[in-house]
Amino acid sequence: MSLTEFDQEEYDRNRREEGWEEGFEDGERSKAQESARNLLKMGLGTHEQISQATGLSVEDIRALATAMPLEPVLA
């Protein structure tokens, strides 16, 4: 195996690992956003509490709340 082949293999391996990590982080963020939307819809907690529960920033929670359509809460 030449040095060039080794470098290419290492590069490819690193890119796959980086892609996996990015995908995993995107999935975690999507799940946190989904949980935040559900908490907002149910009227459970303040923006600060939802932020703490999901790991999203308060600004992210406010943006999600603003983007959500207003729906009546049924008991």
Predicted model as a PDB file, atoms N, CA, C, CB and O in Angstrom, pLDDT in the B-factor column:
MODEL        1                                                                  
ATOM      1  N   MET A   1       0.860  -1.172   0.000  1.00 52.00           N  
ATOM      2  CA  MET A   1       0.000   0.000   0.000  1.00 52.00           C  
ATOM      3  C   MET A   1       0.907   1.236   0.000  1.00 52.00           C  
ATOM      4  CB  MET A   1      -0.979  -0.002   1.239  1.00 52.00           C  
ATOM      5  O   MET A   1       1.838   1.332   0.799  1.00 52.00           O  
ATOM      6  N   SER A   2       0.630   2.152  -0.882  1.00 56.00           N  
ATOM      7  CA  SER A   2       1.444   3.364  -0.950  1.00 56.00           C  
ATOM      8  C   SER A   2       0.929   4.393   0.048  1.00 56.00           C  
ATOM      9  CB  SER A   2       1.439   3.948  -2.379  1.00 56.00           C  
ATOM     10  O   SER A   2      -0.182   4.275   0.565  1.00 56.00           O  
ATOM     11  N   LEU A   3       1.737   5.385   0.304  1.00 51.00           N  
ATOM     12  CA  LEU A   3       1.370   6.441   1.240  1.00 51.00           C  
ATOM     13  C   LEU A   3       0.113   7.161   0.759  1.00 51.00           C  
ATOM     14  CB  LEU A   3       2.530   7.441   1.413  1.00 51.00           C  
ATOM     15  O   LEU A   3      -0.740   7.530   1.566  1.00 51.00           O  
ATOM     16  N   THR A   4      -0.002   7.358  -0.534  1.00 58.00           N  
ATOM     17  CA  THR A   4      -1.175   8.037  -1.089  1.00 58.00           C  
ATOM     18  C   THR A   4      -2.442   7.224  -0.840  1.00 58.00           C  
ATOM     19  CB  THR A   4      -0.991   8.282  -2.596  1.00 58.00           C  
ATOM     20  O   THR A   4      -3.473   7.794  -0.483  1.00 58.00           O  
ATOM     21  N   GLU A   5      -2.388   5.916  -1.018  1.00 60.00           N  
ATOM     22  CA  GLU A   5      -3.546   5.069  -0.764  1.00 60.00           C  
ATOM     23  C   GLU A   5      -3.948   5.111   0.699  1.00 60.00           C  
ATOM     24  CB  GLU A   5      -3.259   3.637  -1.184  1.00 60.00           C  
ATOM     25  O   GLU A   5      -5.133   5.185   1.023  1.00 60.00           O  
ATOM     26  N   PHE A   6      -2.965   5.064   1.575  1.00 66.00           N  
ATOM     27  CA  PHE A   6      -3.247   5.118   3.009  1.00 66.00           C  
ATOM     28  C   PHE A   6      -3.912   6.435   3.375  1.00 66.00           C  
ATOM     29  CB  PHE A   6      -1.958   4.931   3.821  1.00 66.00           C  
ATOM     30  O   PHE A   6      -4.897   6.452   4.114  1.00 66.00           O  
ATOM     31  N   ASP A   7      -3.385   7.527   2.867  1.00 82.00           N  
ATOM     32  CA  ASP A   7      -3.957   8.834   3.165  1.00 82.00           C  
ATOM     33  C   ASP A   7      -5.409   8.914   2.690  1.00 82.00           C  
ATOM     34  CB  ASP A   7      -3.122   9.943   2.511  1.00 82.00           C  
ATOM     35  O   ASP A   7      -6.258   9.470   3.386  1.00 82.00           O  
ATOM     36  N   GLN A   8      -5.695   8.366   1.520  1.00 81.00           N  
ATOM     37  CA  GLN A   8      -7.061   8.393   0.984  1.00 81.00           C  
ATOM     38  C   GLN A   8      -7.989   7.557   1.859  1.00 81.00           C  
ATOM     39  CB  GLN A   8      -7.087   7.874  -0.474  1.00 81.00           C  
ATOM     40  O   GLN A   8      -9.109   7.979   2.145  1.00 81.00           O  
ATOM     41  N   GLU A   9      -7.544   6.391   2.283  1.00 82.00           N  
ATOM     42  CA  GLU A   9      -8.359   5.542   3.144  1.00 82.00           C  
ATOM     43  C   GLU A   9      -8.642   6.227   4.479  1.00 82.00           C  
ATOM     44  CB  GLU A   9      -7.664   4.198   3.375  1.00 82.00           C  
ATOM     45  O   GLU A   9      -9.770   6.192   4.969  1.00 82.00           O  
ATOM     46  N   GLU A  10      -7.638   6.836   5.054  1.00 83.00           N  
ATOM     47  CA  GLU A  10      -7.807   7.542   6.329  1.00 83.00           C  
ATOM     48  C   GLU A  10      -8.770   8.718   6.160  1.00 83.00           C  
ATOM     49  CB  GLU A  10      -6.438   8.039   6.864  1.00 83.00           C  
ATOM     50  O   GLU A  10      -9.636   8.948   7.003  1.00 83.00           O  
ATOM     51  N   TYR A  11      -8.610   9.456   5.068  1.00 83.00           N  
ATOM     52  CA  TYR A  11      -9.497  10.576   4.769  1.00 83.00           C  
ATOM     53  C   TYR A  11     -10.938  10.096   4.643  1.00 83.00           C  
ATOM     54  CB  TYR A  11      -9.055  11.285   3.479  1.00 83.00           C  
ATOM     55  O   TYR A  11     -11.846  10.688   5.227  1.00 83.00           O  
ATOM     56  N   ASP A  12     -11.147   9.031   3.885  1.00 82.00           N  
ATOM     57  CA  ASP A  12     -12.502   8.490   3.698  1.00 82.00           C  
ATOM     58  C   ASP A  12     -13.103   8.051   5.029  1.00 82.00           C  
ATOM     59  CB  ASP A  12     -12.478   7.303   2.715  1.00 82.00           C  
ATOM     60  O   ASP A  12     -14.273   8.314   5.304  1.00 82.00           O  
ATOM     61  N   ARG A  13     -12.306   7.389   5.844  1.00 84.00           N  
ATOM     62  CA  ARG A  13     -12.786   6.926   7.148  1.00 84.00           C  
ATOM     63  C   ARG A  13     -13.183   8.115   8.028  1.00 84.00           C  
ATOM     64  CB  ARG A  13     -11.703   6.076   7.853  1.00 84.00           C  
ATOM     65  O   ARG A  13     -14.225   8.090   8.684  1.00 84.00           O  
ATOM     66  N   ASN A  14     -12.353   9.142   8.034  1.00 84.00           N  
ATOM     67  CA  ASN A  14     -12.664  10.333   8.840  1.00 84.00           C  
ATOM     68  C   ASN A  14     -13.921  11.031   8.353  1.00 84.00           C  
ATOM     69  CB  ASN A  14     -11.494  11.311   8.815  1.00 84.00           C  
ATOM     70  O   ASN A  14     -14.727  11.497   9.159  1.00 84.00           O  
ATOM     71  N   ARG A  15     -14.096  11.107   7.035  1.00 85.00           N  
ATOM     72  CA  ARG A  15     -15.298  11.762   6.479  1.00 85.00           C  
ATOM     73  C   ARG A  15     -16.558  10.988   6.853  1.00 85.00           C  
ATOM     74  CB  ARG A  15     -15.191  11.884   4.937  1.00 85.00           C  
ATOM     75  O   ARG A  15     -17.585  11.591   7.165  1.00 85.00           O  
ATOM     76  N   ARG A  16     -16.490   9.653   6.825  1.00 83.00           N  
ATOM     77  CA  ARG A  16     -17.654   8.846   7.213  1.00 83.00           C  
ATOM     78  C   ARG A  16     -17.996   9.083   8.679  1.00 83.00           C  
ATOM     79  CB  ARG A  16     -17.387   7.343   6.962  1.00 83.00           C  
ATOM     80  O   ARG A  16     -19.166   9.229   9.036  1.00 83.00           O  
ATOM     81  N   GLU A  17     -16.970   9.121   9.526  1.00 82.00           N  
ATOM     82  CA  GLU A  17     -17.206   9.356  10.954  1.00 82.00           C  
ATOM     83  C   GLU A  17     -17.802  10.737  11.191  1.00 82.00           C  
ATOM     84  CB  GLU A  17     -15.900   9.205  11.745  1.00 82.00           C  
ATOM     85  O   GLU A  17     -18.719  10.890  11.998  1.00 82.00           O  
ATOM     86  N   GLU A  18     -17.281  11.743  10.489  1.00 84.00           N  
ATOM     87  CA  GLU A  18     -17.820  13.095  10.631  1.00 84.00           C  
ATOM     88  C   GLU A  18     -19.267  13.150  10.162  1.00 84.00           C  
ATOM     89  CB  GLU A  18     -16.969  14.099   9.842  1.00 84.00           C  
ATOM     90  O   GLU A  18     -20.102  13.801  10.791  1.00 84.00           O  
ATOM     91  N   GLY A  19     -19.564  12.477   9.069  1.00 82.00           N  
ATOM     92  CA  GLY A  19     -20.933  12.450   8.552  1.00 82.00           C  
ATOM     93  C   GLY A  19     -21.880  11.779   9.528  1.00 82.00           C  
ATOM     94  O   GLY A  19     -22.999  12.246   9.736  1.00 82.00           O  
ATOM     95  N   TRP A  20     -21.434  10.685  10.125  1.00 82.00           N  
ATOM     96  CA  TRP A  20     -22.258   9.984  11.111  1.00 82.00           C  
ATOM     97  C   TRP A  20     -22.526  10.888  12.308  1.00 82.00           C  
ATOM     98  CB  TRP A  20     -21.572   8.675  11.567  1.00 82.00           C  
ATOM     99  O   TRP A  20     -23.659  10.971  12.783  1.00 82.00           O  
ATOM    100  N   GLU A  21     -21.490  11.566  12.797  1.00 82.00           N  
ATOM    101  CA  GLU A  21     -21.654  12.450  13.956  1.00 82.00           C  
ATOM    102  C   GLU A  21     -22.616  13.593  13.641  1.00 82.00           C  
ATOM    103  CB  GLU A  21     -20.293  13.014  14.399  1.00 82.00           C  
ATOM    104  O   GLU A  21     -23.471  13.935  14.458  1.00 82.00           O  
ATOM    105  N   GLU A  22     -22.472  14.183  12.449  1.00 84.00           N  
ATOM    106  CA  GLU A  22     -23.370  15.276  12.060  1.00 84.00           C  
ATOM    107  C   GLU A  22     -24.812  14.771  11.974  1.00 84.00           C  
ATOM    108  CB  GLU A  22     -22.931  15.889  10.704  1.00 84.00           C  
ATOM    109  O   GLU A  22     -25.735  15.443  12.435  1.00 84.00           O  
ATOM    110  N   GLY A  23     -25.003  13.603  11.392  1.00 82.00           N  
ATOM    111  CA  GLY A  23     -26.342  13.026  11.278  1.00 82.00           C  
ATOM    112  C   GLY A  23     -26.949  12.739  12.637  1.00 82.00           C  
ATOM    113  O   GLY A  23     -28.136  12.981  12.857  1.00 82.00           O  
ATOM    114  N   PHE A  24     -26.146  12.227  13.540  1.00 74.00           N  
ATOM    115  CA  PHE A  24     -26.610  11.930  14.889  1.00 74.00           C  
ATOM    116  C   PHE A  24     -27.028  13.214  15.605  1.00 74.00           C  
ATOM    117  CB  PHE A  24     -25.514  11.203  15.688  1.00 74.00           C  
ATOM    118  O   PHE A  24     -28.076  13.261  16.249  1.00 74.00           O  
ATOM    119  N   GLU A  25     -26.194  14.262  15.486  1.00 84.00           N  
ATOM    120  CA  GLU A  25     -26.515  15.542  16.123  1.00 84.00           C  
ATOM    121  C   GLU A  25     -27.788  16.147  15.536  1.00 84.00           C  
ATOM    122  CB  GLU A  25     -25.347  16.523  15.966  1.00 84.00           C  
ATOM    123  O   GLU A  25     -28.613  16.697  16.267  1.00 84.00           O  
ATOM    124  N   ASP A  26     -27.945  16.045  14.221  1.00 84.00           N  
ATOM    125  CA  ASP A  26     -29.163  16.554  13.584  1.00 84.00           C  
ATOM    126  C   ASP A  26     -30.388  15.810  14.098  1.00 84.00           C  
ATOM    127  CB  ASP A  26     -29.068  16.426  12.053  1.00 84.00           C  
ATOM    128  O   ASP A  26     -31.431  16.417  14.341  1.00 84.00           O  
ATOM    129  N   GLY A  27     -30.265  14.504  14.262  1.00 87.00           N  
ATOM    130  CA  GLY A  27     -31.368  13.699  14.771  1.00 87.00           C  
ATOM    131  C   GLY A  27     -31.725  14.058  16.200  1.00 87.00           C  
ATOM    132  O   GLY A  27     -32.901  14.131  16.556  1.00 87.00           O  
ATOM    133  N   GLU A  28     -30.699  14.284  17.022  1.00 92.00           N  
ATOM    134  CA  GLU A  28     -30.944  14.683  18.413  1.00 92.00           C  
ATOM    135  C   GLU A  28     -31.665  16.027  18.460  1.00 92.00           C  
ATOM    136  CB  GLU A  28     -29.614  14.760  19.202  1.00 92.00           C  
ATOM    137  O   GLU A  28     -32.603  16.206  19.237  1.00 92.00           O  
ATOM    138  N   ARG A  29     -31.230  16.961  17.638  1.00 94.00           N  
ATOM    139  CA  ARG A  29     -31.853  18.283  17.615  1.00 94.00           C  
ATOM    140  C   ARG A  29     -33.305  18.192  17.138  1.00 94.00           C  
ATOM    141  CB  ARG A  29     -31.054  19.236  16.708  1.00 94.00           C  
ATOM    142  O   ARG A  29     -34.184  18.852  17.692  1.00 94.00           O  
ATOM    143  N   SER A  30     -33.549  17.387  16.128  1.00 95.00           N  
ATOM    144  CA  SER A  30     -34.915  17.220  15.633  1.00 95.00           C  
ATOM    145  C   SER A  30     -35.823  16.638  16.711  1.00 95.00           C  
ATOM    146  CB  SER A  30     -34.927  16.319  14.395  1.00 95.00           C  
ATOM    147  O   SER A  30     -36.968  17.066  16.863  1.00 95.00           O  
ATOM    148  N   LYS A  31     -35.320  15.678  17.447  1.00 96.00           N  
ATOM    149  CA  LYS A  31     -36.101  15.065  18.525  1.00 96.00           C  
ATOM    150  C   LYS A  31     -36.377  16.082  19.633  1.00 96.00           C  
ATOM    151  CB  LYS A  31     -35.362  13.836  19.100  1.00 96.00           C  
ATOM    152  O   LYS A  31     -37.483  16.125  20.172  1.00 96.00           O  
ATOM    153  N   ALA A  32     -35.381  16.898  19.976  1.00 96.00           N  
ATOM    154  CA  ALA A  32     -35.573  17.929  21.000  1.00 96.00           C  
ATOM    155  C   ALA A  32     -36.610  18.952  20.543  1.00 96.00           C  
ATOM    156  CB  ALA A  32     -34.237  18.632  21.321  1.00 96.00           C  
ATOM    157  O   ALA A  32     -37.429  19.403  21.343  1.00 96.00           O  
ATOM    158  N   GLN A  33     -36.579  19.318  19.264  1.00 96.00           N  
ATOM    159  CA  GLN A  33     -37.558  20.264  18.738  1.00 96.00           C  
ATOM    160  C   GLN A  33     -38.962  19.664  18.773  1.00 96.00           C  
ATOM    161  CB  GLN A  33     -37.191  20.675  17.303  1.00 96.00           C  
ATOM    162  O   GLN A  33     -39.929  20.350  19.105  1.00 96.00           O  
ATOM    163  N   GLU A  34     -39.068  18.398  18.434  1.00 96.00           N  
ATOM    164  CA  GLU A  34     -40.363  17.730  18.481  1.00 96.00           C  
ATOM    165  C   GLU A  34     -40.906  17.705  19.910  1.00 96.00           C  
ATOM    166  CB  GLU A  34     -40.250  16.300  17.927  1.00 96.00           C  
ATOM    167  O   GLU A  34     -42.087  17.974  20.131  1.00 96.00           O  
ATOM    168  N   SER A  35     -40.056  17.386  20.870  1.00 96.00           N  
ATOM    169  CA  SER A  35     -40.477  17.370  22.279  1.00 96.00           C  
ATOM    170  C   SER A  35     -40.903  18.763  22.721  1.00 96.00           C  
ATOM    171  CB  SER A  35     -39.339  16.850  23.186  1.00 96.00           C  
ATOM    172  O   SER A  35     -41.906  18.913  23.419  1.00 96.00           O  
ATOM    173  N   ALA A  36     -40.154  19.775  22.323  1.00 97.00           N  
ATOM    174  CA  ALA A  36     -40.491  21.152  22.690  1.00 97.00           C  
ATOM    175  C   ALA A  36     -41.845  21.548  22.113  1.00 97.00           C  
ATOM    176  CB  ALA A  36     -39.402  22.124  22.203  1.00 97.00           C  
ATOM    177  O   ALA A  36     -42.667  22.151  22.803  1.00 97.00           O  
ATOM    178  N   ARG A  37     -42.077  21.208  20.843  1.00 96.00           N  
ATOM    179  CA  ARG A  37     -43.374  21.529  20.228  1.00 96.00           C  
ATOM    180  C   ARG A  37     -44.515  20.841  20.973  1.00 96.00           C  
ATOM    181  CB  ARG A  37     -43.387  21.112  18.742  1.00 96.00           C  
ATOM    182  O   ARG A  37     -45.566  21.441  21.198  1.00 96.00           O  
ATOM    183  N   ASN A  38     -44.308  19.590  21.351  1.00 95.00           N  
ATOM    184  CA  ASN A  38     -45.347  18.870  22.089  1.00 95.00           C  
ATOM    185  C   ASN A  38     -45.617  19.522  23.443  1.00 95.00           C  
ATOM    186  CB  ASN A  38     -44.942  17.404  22.284  1.00 95.00           C  
ATOM    187  O   ASN A  38     -46.775  19.670  23.835  1.00 95.00           O  
ATOM    188  N   LEU A  39     -44.568  19.912  24.159  1.00 96.00           N  
ATOM    189  CA  LEU A  39     -44.746  20.577  25.451  1.00 96.00           C  
ATOM    190  C   LEU A  39     -45.468  21.912  25.280  1.00 96.00           C  
ATOM    191  CB  LEU A  39     -43.385  20.793  26.137  1.00 96.00           C  
ATOM    192  O   LEU A  39     -46.335  22.267  26.079  1.00 96.00           O  
ATOM    193  N   LEU A  40     -45.100  22.647  24.226  1.00 96.00           N  
ATOM    194  CA  LEU A  40     -45.762  23.925  23.963  1.00 96.00           C  
ATOM    195  C   LEU A  40     -47.242  23.706  23.651  1.00 96.00           C  
ATOM    196  CB  LEU A  40     -45.073  24.663  22.795  1.00 96.00           C  
ATOM    197  O   LEU A  40     -48.098  24.425  24.167  1.00 96.00           O  
ATOM    198  N   LYS A  41     -47.546  22.718  22.810  1.00 94.00           N  
ATOM    199  CA  LYS A  41     -48.941  22.435  22.460  1.00 94.00           C  
ATOM    200  C   LYS A  41     -49.761  22.064  23.688  1.00 94.00           C  
ATOM    201  CB  LYS A  41     -49.012  21.308  21.431  1.00 94.00           C  
ATOM    202  O   LYS A  41     -50.932  22.428  23.794  1.00 94.00           O  
ATOM    203  N   MET A  42     -49.144  21.340  24.611  1.00 94.00           N  
ATOM    204  CA  MET A  42     -49.849  20.904  25.817  1.00 94.00           C  
ATOM    205  C   MET A  42     -49.872  21.995  26.885  1.00 94.00           C  
ATOM    206  CB  MET A  42     -49.200  19.645  26.379  1.00 94.00           C  
ATOM    207  O   MET A  42     -50.541  21.845  27.907  1.00 94.00           O  
ATOM    208  N   GLY A  43     -49.151  23.082  26.659  1.00 93.00           N  
ATOM    209  CA  GLY A  43     -49.121  24.173  27.629  1.00 93.00           C  
ATOM    210  C   GLY A  43     -48.369  23.819  28.900  1.00 93.00           C  
ATOM    211  O   GLY A  43     -48.663  24.350  29.970  1.00 93.00           O  
ATOM    212  N   LEU A  44     -47.405  22.929  28.783  1.00 94.00           N  
ATOM    213  CA  LEU A  44     -46.657  22.476  29.956  1.00 94.00           C  
ATOM    214  C   LEU A  44     -45.331  23.214  30.068  1.00 94.00           C  
ATOM    215  CB  LEU A  44     -46.414  20.961  29.890  1.00 94.00           C  
ATOM    216  O   LEU A  44     -44.410  22.974  29.287  1.00 94.00           O  
ATOM    217  N   GLY A  45     -45.241  24.091  31.018  1.00 94.00           N  
ATOM    218  CA  GLY A  45     -43.986  24.763  31.319  1.00 94.00           C  
ATOM    219  C   GLY A  45     -43.795  26.083  30.599  1.00 94.00           C  
ATOM    220  O   GLY A  45     -44.426  26.368  29.581  1.00 94.00           O  
ATOM    221  N   THR A  46     -42.917  26.862  31.158  1.00 96.00           N  
ATOM    222  CA  THR A  46     -42.519  28.130  30.551  1.00 96.00           C  
ATOM    223  C   THR A  46     -41.472  27.848  29.482  1.00 96.00           C  
ATOM    224  CB  THR A  46     -41.968  29.126  31.623  1.00 96.00           C  
ATOM    225  O   THR A  46     -40.977  26.726  29.371  1.00 96.00           O  
ATOM    226  N   HIS A  47     -41.141  28.849  28.709  1.00 97.00           N  
ATOM    227  CA  HIS A  47     -40.090  28.681  27.708  1.00 97.00           C  
ATOM    228  C   HIS A  47     -38.778  28.268  28.372  1.00 97.00           C  
ATOM    229  CB  HIS A  47     -39.897  29.981  26.904  1.00 97.00           C  
ATOM    230  O   HIS A  47     -38.033  27.448  27.835  1.00 97.00           O  
ATOM    231  N   GLU A  48     -38.507  28.831  29.521  1.00 97.00           N  
ATOM    232  CA  GLU A  48     -37.279  28.490  30.240  1.00 97.00           C  
ATOM    233  C   GLU A  48     -37.284  27.039  30.702  1.00 97.00           C  
ATOM    234  CB  GLU A  48     -37.094  29.415  31.438  1.00 97.00           C  
ATOM    235  O   GLU A  48     -36.262  26.358  30.616  1.00 97.00           O  
ATOM    236  N   GLN A  49     -38.414  26.564  31.186  1.00 97.00           N  
ATOM    237  CA  GLN A  49     -38.520  25.173  31.643  1.00 97.00           C  
ATOM    238  C   GLN A  49     -38.405  24.206  30.465  1.00 97.00           C  
ATOM    239  CB  GLN A  49     -39.854  24.949  32.387  1.00 97.00           C  
ATOM    240  O   GLN A  49     -37.745  23.172  30.569  1.00 97.00           O  
ATOM    241  N   ILE A  50     -39.036  24.537  29.366  1.00 97.00           N  
ATOM    242  CA  ILE A  50     -38.959  23.686  28.182  1.00 97.00           C  
ATOM    243  C   ILE A  50     -37.527  23.667  27.646  1.00 97.00           C  
ATOM    244  CB  ILE A  50     -39.941  24.177  27.089  1.00 97.00           C  
ATOM    245  O   ILE A  50     -37.037  22.630  27.199  1.00 97.00           O  
ATOM    246  N   SER A  51     -36.873  24.805  27.695  1.00 97.00           N  
ATOM    247  CA  SER A  51     -35.465  24.875  27.301  1.00 97.00           C  
ATOM    248  C   SER A  51     -34.619  23.942  28.150  1.00 97.00           C  
ATOM    249  CB  SER A  51     -34.944  26.310  27.417  1.00 97.00           C  
ATOM    250  O   SER A  51     -33.792  23.192  27.631  1.00 97.00           O  
ATOM    251  N   GLN A  52     -34.828  23.991  29.434  1.00 97.00           N  
ATOM    252  CA  GLN A  52     -34.079  23.134  30.356  1.00 97.00           C  
ATOM    253  C   GLN A  52     -34.374  21.655  30.101  1.00 97.00           C  
ATOM    254  CB  GLN A  52     -34.415  23.493  31.811  1.00 97.00           C  
ATOM    255  O   GLN A  52     -33.469  20.823  30.159  1.00 97.00           O  
ATOM    256  N   ALA A  53     -35.624  21.329  29.822  1.00 96.00           N  
ATOM    257  CA  ALA A  53     -36.015  19.936  29.617  1.00 96.00           C  
ATOM    258  C   ALA A  53     -35.482  19.366  28.308  1.00 96.00           C  
ATOM    259  CB  ALA A  53     -37.519  19.814  29.647  1.00 96.00           C  
ATOM    260  O   ALA A  53     -35.169  18.178  28.234  1.00 96.00           O  
ATOM    261  N   THR A  54     -35.375  20.195  27.277  1.00 96.00           N  
ATOM    262  CA  THR A  54     -34.997  19.707  25.949  1.00 96.00           C  
ATOM    263  C   THR A  54     -33.540  19.965  25.588  1.00 96.00           C  
ATOM    264  CB  THR A  54     -35.873  20.337  24.919  1.00 96.00           C  
ATOM    265  O   THR A  54     -32.997  19.311  24.698  1.00 96.00           O  
ATOM    266  N   GLY A  55     -32.909  20.905  26.265  1.00 96.00           N  
ATOM    267  CA  GLY A  55     -31.538  21.260  25.913  1.00 96.00           C  
ATOM    268  C   GLY A  55     -31.454  22.298  24.807  1.00 96.00           C  
ATOM    269  O   GLY A  55     -30.357  22.689  24.408  1.00 96.00           O  
ATOM    270  N   LEU A  56     -32.593  22.748  24.309  1.00 96.00           N  
ATOM    271  CA  LEU A  56     -32.612  23.814  23.314  1.00 96.00           C  
ATOM    272  C   LEU A  56     -32.510  25.155  24.025  1.00 96.00           C  
ATOM    273  CB  LEU A  56     -33.896  23.745  22.443  1.00 96.00           C  
ATOM    274  O   LEU A  56     -32.820  25.259  25.212  1.00 96.00           O  
ATOM    275  N   SER A  57     -32.082  26.167  23.311  1.00 97.00           N  
ATOM    276  CA  SER A  57     -31.993  27.491  23.920  1.00 97.00           C  
ATOM    277  C   SER A  57     -33.389  28.097  24.070  1.00 97.00           C  
ATOM    278  CB  SER A  57     -31.089  28.419  23.076  1.00 97.00           C  
ATOM    279  O   SER A  57     -34.330  27.696  23.384  1.00 97.00           O  
ATOM    280  N   VAL A  58     -33.506  29.061  24.971  1.00 97.00           N  
ATOM    281  CA  VAL A  58     -34.782  29.760  25.156  1.00 97.00           C  
ATOM    282  C   VAL A  58     -35.177  30.440  23.844  1.00 97.00           C  
ATOM    283  CB  VAL A  58     -34.685  30.809  26.316  1.00 97.00           C  
ATOM    284  O   VAL A  58     -36.357  30.494  23.497  1.00 97.00           O  
ATOM    285  N   GLU A  59     -34.189  30.956  23.121  1.00 97.00           N  
ATOM    286  CA  GLU A  59     -34.462  31.594  21.836  1.00 97.00           C  
ATOM    287  C   GLU A  59     -35.043  30.581  20.843  1.00 97.00           C  
ATOM    288  CB  GLU A  59     -33.176  32.227  21.265  1.00 97.00           C  
ATOM    289  O   GLU A  59     -35.958  30.906  20.086  1.00 97.00           O  
ATOM    290  N   ASP A  60     -34.511  29.359  20.849  1.00 97.00           N  
ATOM    291  CA  ASP A  60     -35.054  28.310  19.980  1.00 97.00           C  
ATOM    292  C   ASP A  60     -36.499  28.000  20.348  1.00 97.00           C  
ATOM    293  CB  ASP A  60     -34.200  27.035  20.072  1.00 97.00           C  
ATOM    294  O   ASP A  60     -37.337  27.816  19.466  1.00 97.00           O  
ATOM    295  N   ILE A  61     -36.794  27.941  21.639  1.00 97.00           N  
ATOM    296  CA  ILE A  61     -38.160  27.643  22.094  1.00 97.00           C  
ATOM    297  C   ILE A  61     -39.096  28.758  21.662  1.00 97.00           C  
ATOM    298  CB  ILE A  61     -38.209  27.463  23.635  1.00 97.00           C  
ATOM    299  O   ILE A  61     -40.201  28.495  21.187  1.00 97.00           O  
ATOM    300  N   ARG A  62     -38.664  30.000  21.823  1.00 96.00           N  
ATOM    301  CA  ARG A  62     -39.501  31.135  21.403  1.00 96.00           C  
ATOM    302  C   ARG A  62     -39.775  31.081  19.902  1.00 96.00           C  
ATOM    303  CB  ARG A  62     -38.822  32.473  21.769  1.00 96.00           C  
ATOM    304  O   ARG A  62     -40.895  31.339  19.461  1.00 96.00           O  
ATOM    305  N   ALA A  63     -38.750  30.745  19.123  1.00 96.00           N  
ATOM    306  CA  ALA A  63     -38.925  30.655  17.671  1.00 96.00           C  
ATOM    307  C   ALA A  63     -39.909  29.541  17.313  1.00 96.00           C  
ATOM    308  CB  ALA A  63     -37.569  30.410  16.978  1.00 96.00           C  
ATOM    309  O   ALA A  63     -40.750  29.717  16.431  1.00 96.00           O  
ATOM    310  N   LEU A  64     -39.808  28.402  17.987  1.00 96.00           N  
ATOM    311  CA  LEU A  64     -40.762  27.317  17.741  1.00 96.00           C  
ATOM    312  C   LEU A  64     -42.176  27.738  18.106  1.00 96.00           C  
ATOM    313  CB  LEU A  64     -40.368  26.067  18.533  1.00 96.00           C  
ATOM    314  O   LEU A  64     -43.122  27.455  17.370  1.00 96.00           O  
ATOM    315  N   ALA A  65     -42.323  28.412  19.236  1.00 95.00           N  
ATOM    316  CA  ALA A  65     -43.643  28.852  19.694  1.00 95.00           C  
ATOM    317  C   ALA A  65     -44.246  29.846  18.720  1.00 95.00           C  
ATOM    318  CB  ALA A  65     -43.553  29.476  21.092  1.00 95.00           C  
ATOM    319  O   ALA A  65     -45.445  29.798  18.446  1.00 95.00           O  
ATOM    320  N   THR A  66     -43.434  30.739  18.198  1.00 94.00           N  
ATOM    321  CA  THR A  66     -43.915  31.744  17.252  1.00 94.00           C  
ATOM    322  C   THR A  66     -44.338  31.109  15.934  1.00 94.00           C  
ATOM    323  CB  THR A  66     -42.839  32.795  17.001  1.00 94.00           C  
ATOM    324  O   THR A  66     -45.292  31.557  15.299  1.00 94.00           O  
ATOM    325  N   ALA A  67     -43.626  30.066  15.528  1.00 93.00           N  
ATOM    326  CA  ALA A  67     -43.905  29.413  14.249  1.00 93.00           C  
ATOM    327  C   ALA A  67     -45.099  28.468  14.302  1.00 93.00           C  
ATOM    328  CB  ALA A  67     -42.693  28.654  13.795  1.00 93.00           C  
ATOM    329  O   ALA A  67     -45.617  28.057  13.264  1.00 93.00           O  
ATOM    330  N   MET A  68     -45.535  28.126  15.508  1.00 89.00           N  
ATOM    331  CA  MET A  68     -46.640  27.171  15.646  1.00 89.00           C  
ATOM    332  C   MET A  68     -47.973  27.854  15.405  1.00 89.00           C  
ATOM    333  CB  MET A  68     -46.626  26.522  17.036  1.00 89.00           C  
ATOM    334  O   MET A  68     -48.183  28.987  15.839  1.00 89.00           O  
ATOM    335  N   PRO A  69     -48.882  27.162  14.710  1.00 82.00           N  
ATOM    336  CA  PRO A  69     -50.229  27.718  14.542  1.00 82.00           C  
ATOM    337  C   PRO A  69     -50.960  27.681  15.884  1.00 82.00           C  
ATOM    338  CB  PRO A  69     -51.031  26.930  13.456  1.00 82.00           C  
ATOM    339  O   PRO A  69     -50.738  26.795  16.709  1.00 82.00           O  
ATOM    340  N   LEU A  70     -51.818  28.647  16.076  1.00 70.00           N  
ATOM    341  CA  LEU A  70     -52.602  28.675  17.327  1.00 70.00           C  
ATOM    342  C   LEU A  70     -53.722  27.651  17.219  1.00 70.00           C  
ATOM    343  CB  LEU A  70     -53.186  30.112  17.611  1.00 70.00           C  
ATOM    344  O   LEU A  70     -54.532  27.691  16.292  1.00 70.00           O  
ATOM    345  N   GLU A  71     -53.757  26.743  18.169  1.00 65.00           N  
ATOM    346  CA  GLU A  71     -54.796  25.714  18.191  1.00 65.00           C  
ATOM    347  C   GLU A  71     -55.481  25.751  19.552  1.00 65.00           C  
ATOM    348  CB  GLU A  71     -54.200  24.294  17.902  1.00 65.00           C  
ATOM    349  O   GLU A  71     -54.830  25.956  20.576  1.00 65.00           O  
ATOM    350  N   PRO A  72     -56.774  25.554  19.557  1.00 61.00           N  
ATOM    351  CA  PRO A  72     -57.457  25.501  20.861  1.00 61.00           C  
ATOM    352  C   PRO A  72     -57.029  24.261  21.636  1.00 61.00           C  
ATOM    353  CB  PRO A  72     -58.995  25.507  20.676  1.00 61.00           C  
ATOM    354  O   PRO A  72     -56.838  23.191  21.059  1.00 61.00           O  
ATOM    355  N   VAL A  73     -56.883  24.416  22.925  1.00 57.00           N  
ATOM    356  CA  VAL A  73     -56.519  23.290  23.779  1.00 57.00           C  
ATOM    357  C   VAL A  73     -57.796  22.617  24.239  1.00 57.00           C  
ATOM    358  CB  VAL A  73     -55.655  23.747  24.996  1.00 57.00           C  
ATOM    359  O   VAL A  73     -58.653  23.253  24.852  1.00 57.00           O  
ATOM    360  N   LEU A  74     -57.924  21.344  23.949  1.00 60.00           N  
ATOM    361  CA  LEU A  74     -59.118  20.595  24.339  1.00 60.00           C  
ATOM    362  C   LEU A  74     -58.822  19.831  25.609  1.00 60.00           C  
ATOM    363  CB  LEU A  74     -59.575  19.631  23.212  1.00 60.00           C  
ATOM    364  O   LEU A  74     -57.782  19.181  25.722  1.00 60.00           O  
ATOM    365  N   ALA A  75     -59.721  19.904  26.555  1.00 56.00           N  
ATOM    366  CA  ALA A  75     -59.514  19.215  27.837  1.00 56.00           C  
ATOM    367  C   ALA A  75     -60.109  17.836  27.816  1.00 56.00           C  
ATOM    368  CB  ALA A  75     -60.113  20.011  28.982  1.00 56.00           C  
ATOM    369  O   ALA A  75     -60.029  17.114  28.810  1.00 56.00           O  
TER     370      ALA A  75                                                      
ENDMDL                                                                          
END                                                                             
